[in-house]
Amino acid sequence: MQPFTKEMITDALDARDFKYFEDADGDIGGNFQGNLVYFFRIGQQQEVLQVRTMVQHLFDMDAVPRLYEFCNSWNHDQLFPKAYVHVNDDGTVLVVGEVIADWEKGVTPEQLDQVMIAAIATSVQLATEVAELRQQS
């Protein structure tokens, strides 16, 4: 076990040859099958990994009830990512997925890799199902 660091995130992504970027705030993100996935370190000592996926498909406000229904069903049936509806300032609506792992006591590179790859894979699955909703509208 070792303390959870930003370098561990980039090392895990490098080990799988995933392309990623660092934004102006120092956050790590990547594009996975058209979906923006961020790997945040949060918590008092930045000991918590939050993998947040912004699904690429946008909806209008009239889709919000259907998206709430979809997210509730998804969250009932799937362990992760947890899905929720997000309304942008411009009135567009999207589904966001979130996976959280708390490593206050430390993490191994293998544990981090396992959570990150599972978060990415299930987030892409979420995006695929949201795409099917988009086609129905």
C-alpha angles and dihedrals in degrees: 000000000000136000114281110253139176089244089060089059093051091043090054091049092046091050089060094041091242116161115233142159139216115228128213090273091054094252120145118232141163143187113245113184090329096313122115110234122187127194107207129184108214137165133074092297095024087252096139125083115214115188106195122186124196105202110225097228116096126203137191123250091260088068094060097096091049091047091050089052091049093049093047090052093045092049091049094052104033131060093211157055097027107222129214140169119252125193114206123217089254092058096255117131131215140171118247125199124206135191120183128195122178115210102174089140094044138267138236120233088244093055092048092048092049093052094043095049092046090048092050094046095047091044090056088049089052090050091050091055092046088052088057089053089050091054090053093057 
